Amino acid sequence: MQPGKGFLVWLAGLSVLGFLATDMYLPAFAAIQADLQTPAAAVSASLSLFLAGFAVAQLLWGTAIGSLWP
């Protein structure tokens, strides 16, 4: 059974979501730093945590889906 075009568009949108979030987050570093009154290292660490969480979520979801659909 072939996936429909709607499913492929949805899947492509999900794969772009992480890149889009990063592209919106990076230019806002200065505003986040000023608004929250935090050092630049803390804002950079939050990006590292975001990327690590994104990677772990992909591994967990991939394993979960793989066990459902062999």
C-alpha positions in Angstrom: 0.0 0.0 0.0 1.4 3.4 -1.1 1.1 6.4 1.3 -1.1 9.2 0.0 0.1 12.6 -1.0 -1.4 14.2 2.1 0.7 11.8 4.3 3.9 12.6 2.4 3.2 16.4 2.8 2.6 15.9 6.5 5.7 13.9 6.9 7.8 16.5 5.0 6.4 19.2 7.2 7.4 17.3 10.3 10.9 16.8 9.0 11.3 20.6 8.4 9.9 21.5 11.8 13.2 21.1 13.7 15.1 23.2 11.1 12.4 25.9 11.2 12.5 26.1 15.0 16.3 26.4 15.0 16.1 29.1 12.3 13.6 31.1 14.4 15.5 30.6 17.6 19.0 31.7 16.5 18.1 35.3 15.5 16.2 35.7 18.8 19.3 35.0 21.0 19.9 38.7 21.8 16.2 39.3 22.6 16.0 36.2 24.8 19.1 37.3 26.6 17.8 40.8 27.2 14.3 39.8 28.1 15.2 37.1 30.6 18.4 38.9 31.8 20.5 35.8 31.4 24.1 35.4 30.2 24.8 34.4 26.6 26.1 31.0 27.8 22.7 30.1 29.3 20.9 31.0 26.1 23.4 28.9 24.1 22.9 26.0 26.5 19.2 26.2 26.0 19.7 25.7 22.3 22.0 22.7 23.0 19.3 21.2 25.2 16.6 21.8 22.5 18.7 20.0 19.9 19.5 17.1 22.3 15.8 16.8 23.1 14.9 16.8 19.5 17.5 14.1 18.8 16.3 11.9 21.7 12.7 12.3 20.7 13.5 11.1 17.1 15.2 8.0 18.5 12.3 7.2 20.9 9.6 7.8 18.3 11.5 5.8 15.7 11.9 2.9 18.1 8.2 3.1 19.1 6.9 3.2 15.5 9.4 0.4 14.5 7.9 -1.8 17.2 4.4 -1.1 16.0 5.0 -1.6 12.3 7.6 -4.3 11.7 
